[in-house]
Amino acid sequence: MNIITLTGQLICQDEGELAIVAEQLPRHIEATRAEPGCISFEVNQTEDPLVWDVSECFQDVLSFEFHQARVKASEWGRATAGIKRSYLVSGL
């Protein structure tokens, strides 16, 4: 089994997108950290308030795929679908 990591950034285009992230993020973090197979999950605002560093680690492909599916179907996924993401996934 390979550990799967995702690193990168969530990049808001304006204050409206920033407000969505700020409102939705606490529940998203809580739900993700409670997922089976989640080793770590961090989302931190950078010096640029519109940019967030993202770091995820899952114990295997199945737990990572579960996370991806849950996110797409979640309130977070729907609310942030249009926000730019720049991610690198390793371990697949």
Secondary structure, DSSP 8 states (H G I E B T S, - for coil): ---EEEEEEEE-SSHHHHHHHHHHHHHHHHHHHTSTTEEEEEEEE-SSTTEEEEEEEESSHHHHHHHHHHHHHSHHHHHTTTSEEEEEEE--
